[in-house]
């Protein structure tokens, strides 16, 4: 994987993006999180994993052994957002993934800007059962396929409109960092995260939202860090992000509210750049302890 990243870095003529993201490592950031579930606050651990990788545009899966110059292979910035928390006797384990192309791309005759997700997935496991939800980019929207343990919502297959501009809240964790493209302000169409759609058993429906930004600062330890504060509001729902102005624009804190209720609030604990897929031996477990937000 490091060799592929290096070759692509050279091909991109050492662009600012690849100067940072072409080193063959992933960015791993852990967050101390409060998650509301069943009307009570829960202590949660969230890990955000950002890494570049080659991806098949048509099949929309990782290109594990791409041939040089293969036309269907594009580079994506992948985000895995992992959340674990306990409710009483039983645990929740949630994983959301976003695959955002690094360059502009086409789906048949439809042109799409870099950063527009090619694929978004969510899986959730808890003691009652499991759910899997996947969105795949199509020329005329996003194909949504849901497979759920709960009979009132699974299984479904529908096409979601992406005219707008339309954003999925899952991609906000990439978009507000402006690593691939500027984040627009003003009015947008927004779909809630697949996670919240499933946890609260609500349809994945388009909402009108407003996006605003302002200069601010965030206190971390003894340091006062200049930040950009993003607010994305849709009716009673609101996402807010505090983003470090210094590249690579880490998300230092975030929260999601429904009216006066805080559904989720996260504060960064630590961040590292590591080739995590190589760190699978018993001697590497100290990395997990260093990242742990518990």
N, C-alpha and C positions, 0 to 999 in steps of 0.2 A: 504493500500500500504506500509506503514511503517513496518507492521508486516511481510509482504512478504520479504521486503528487509532485515530485521533483520534475518529471518530464513535462507535466502540464504547466508548472511554474515557468519553465523555460519557454514554452509555447506562448504563454501570455505576456512575454517580454517583461517579466518582473513587475506586473501591475501592482498598485498599492494593496489591493485585496490579496493577491497571491504572495506578496512579500510576507504577509502575516499568516495566511491560512494554507500556504503551500509547504509547510514544514513537516508534513506527515504526522502531525499530532492532533489530538482533539482537545477542545477546551471543556474542562469539567468544572462546574460551579455548583456548590451545595448551598441550600437555603434552609434556614429555620422558619417553619411555616405553622400558622394557625389555620386549621381547616374546620369550617362549620359543617356538622353532619347531625341530622336528627335534632336540630335546634340547640346543639351544644358545641362548644369549641373543642377541637382535638389537636394534639401536638402531632405534626407531620414532618416528614423529611422529603424534600424535593431536590432532585439533581437534574441540572440542565447540561446536556451533552451536545456540543456543536462540533461537526467535523465535515470536511469535504469528501466526496466520493464520486466515482463515475456511475452513471445511471442510464438504463435503457429507457428512452423516451416513450417508445411504443408499448413495451411490456410493463414499464413502470416498476422495475425491480433493479437491484444493484447489479452493475456489470462487473462480475468478479474477475473475468479474464478477457477484457476487451482487446480487440485487435487494433493496432495503430491506424488512425484515420477512419474507424468504423463510424458511418454517418449517423446511426441511431443512438450513439453514446453521447451524453451531455454530462457536464459537471454540475452537481447540486451541493448546496449547503444543507446538511441534514441536522435537524434538531430532535433529539429524544428528550422528552420531559417525563421523568419518573417520579411518582408520588406514592408514599406508603404511610398509612396511619391506622390506628386501631379504634374500633367502636366497641366498648364493653369487652365482650369475650372474643370478638373476631376481628380479623384484619382486612384492610383494603390494599390492593396493589394495582396501581393505575399506570399506564404507559401511553403517552401521546407522541406521535412522530410527524414531522413536517419535512417535506423534500422540496426545496426551493432552488430552481435553476440559477446558476451564477450568471448566465448570459441570456439575452433575448432568445426566444425560441418560437417555433410554429407547431400548431396541431392542424395538419392538413393546410387549409388556407387561412386559418385564424392565427394572427400574430399576437404573441403574449410577451409582456415585459419581464425582464429578469426579476427574480424574487417572487413572481406569481406562482404559488405552489403547484407542483405537478401531481402531488399525492399527499394526503393527510390520513393518518390512521389513529385509532384509539382502541385499546383493550382494557377491560376491567375485570378483576377477579376478586370475589369475596365469598363468604361462606354460603350464601344463597345460590350463587351461580356465577356465570360469566357473560360478557357481552363483547362483541367485536364490531367496529364501525369503520368503514373505509370510504374515502373520497378519491376518485380518479379523474384527472383532467381529461375532458373531451373537447372537441372543437366548439361545441355550443353550450358548455357549462361544466359542472362537476357531477359525475355519477356517484350517487350515494347508495351504499349497500350496508344494511344493518342486520346483524345476526345477534339475537338477544335471547337470554333465558326467559325473560318476562313475556308472557303471551300477548299482552296488550300492545307491544311495540315491535316484536320480531316475528317474522323476517320481512324486510322491506327493500325495495329497489326503486329509486327515483332519480330524476335529473334536476339538479339545482341550478338556477340561473346565476351567472356571474357578471351580468352587465352592471354598470354602476358608475365608478369603480366598486367592486365587491371584495370584501375582505372576510377571512375566517379568523375568529379570535385566536385560534391556535397559532396562526402565523404572526400575531402581534409580537411574540417573543423574539422574532427575527426582525420584523418590520421596524419596530421602534429603535432598534440599534442602527438602522440605516447602513447596514453592511453591504447591501446589494443595490438599493435604490432609495431615494428620498421618500420619507413617509408623508403622504399628503395631509393637509389640514382642511377643515371644512366638512362638507356632507359626504358620507359614504354609505354604501350598503354593507351591513355586517351580519354574519352568522355567528352565533355563540360557539364556544368550544364544544367539541364532541364530548368531552368529559362532563361538562355541566348539562348538556342536553340529555345525557344518559343518567347522571346521578339524580337529576330532578325530574326525569321522565317527561321532558317537554320536546315537541317537534323541533327539528332543525329548520327554522324558518327565517327568512330574510327580515332584517330590521333596519330602519333608518337611524343612522348614528352620526354624531358630530365628533370631530377630532380637533384637539387644540394642543398647543405646546407653549411652554414658558421657561425662561431661565430660572434656575433655582440652585440649591446646594443641599448636600446630604452629609450629615455628620457620621463618620465612621471612626470609632476610637477617638484619637485626639485630632484627627484630620477633618477639615471641612472641604468636601469635594464638589467642584462645580458640576452641575447636572442639567440635563434637559428633562423637564417633567411633562409627560404626555398624559392626556386625559381623553379617553374614548367613551362616550356616553350614548346609550340607546334606551330611552324611556327611563325606567327605574334602575337599569343596569349600568354599571360604570367600571371600567378598567383604568388603573392609574399606574404609571411606571416612572421610576426615578432612574435615569440613564446617565452614566458617567460621560462627560463631554470628551474625555481623552480616549483615543482609539485603543482597544476595539469596542469601546462604548458598552461596557458591562452594565447589565441591569442590577442595580444595587438594592432596590426594593420594589415591590409591586403589591397591589391589592385589587380585589374584585369585590364589588358591593352590589347588593340588591336593595335599593332604598337605603334605609338606615342600617341594615344588617351587613356586616362584613362576612362574606362567604369564605374568602381566602386572603391571607396576608403573609407575604414572604420577605425575609431580610437575608441578604447574602452572608454566608459564613466564611467561605474560602473558595478560591479558584486556582486551578492548575492546568498546565498543558502537558498531556501525557499520551503516549500510544497505548491506550487502555487495553486493546485487543491482544497485546503482547504480555500483559501483566496478569497472568492467570495461575501463577505458581503460589504455593503456600507462603513463600518468602515475600510475596507482593501484597499480602493482606494489610500491611501497614498503610498503604495508600488509601484503602477503604476507610481505615480508622481516621486518617487525616482529613478525609472529605466528609466524614459522618457529621451530621448536624444534631445528633442525639446527645 
